[in-house]
Amino acid sequence: DAGVTQSPTHLIKTRGQQVTLRCSPKSGHDTVSWYQQALGQGPQFIFQYYEEEERQRGNFPDRFSGHQFPNYSSELNVNALLLGDSALYLCASSLQGRSSYEQYFGPGTRLTVT
Amino acid sequence: AQKVTQAQTEISVVEKEDVTLDCVYETRDTTYYLFWYKQPPSGELVFLIRRNSFDEQNEISGRYSWNFQKSTSSFNFTITASQVVDSAVYFCALSEAGGSEKLVFGKGTKLTVNP
């Protein structure tokens, strides 16, 4: 049973560029949440997707957007990258209605913006 | 608003010592879940435990134990006879059941266990 997978593992981008990160949820899960973890900080909730729609959103600007596909996989897009966007981006999957109870995290994508 | 405070930024102990990681939380909800996660250098968050707000029983799992006290809004984590492999960053987290399903994390405590 495959767990949550994320790609790529590492990414280096330049300020102003755009980036897309990908996540495949654990088998059987239908909900994907994204978190940003800056160095030395705890993860912060970005948004959650279910049924291909954004269901909840944290305190992040519109430069952060996402998408969920019919197979439940998800993408996180960040436009106009800033140096402050450098972080570990974690994807978590769950069953809708049970995200508060149980989320499985992927290994993360480490984004460096130069 | 929900908030999780882990006042200890870094802790360093010698192998076989016992160590307690503190976690204090704030929430207006009566029903919520508390979690502890371990994050080794590889970065992946490893789930350790989940408690719901109605279950104040302390829990022990091998060398790990958790003390949940609603009266002080605390959910502390103790590692007994620490080992080098316990070195990691530990996060306490909170979520509200039936409402917002996001996890709210503390800033983490970096534990270093020296041989």
Interface residues (C-beta under 8 A of the other chain):
Chain A: T31 S33 Y35 G40 Q41 G42 P43 Q44 F45 Q48 Q56 G58 L88 L90 A92 S94 G97 S99 S100 Y101 E102 Q103 Y104 F105 G106 P107 G108 R110
Chain B: V4 Y32 Y33 Y37 S42 G43 E44 L45 F47 R50 F91 A93 S95 E96 A97 G98 G99 S100 E101 K102 L103 V104 F105 G106 K107 G108
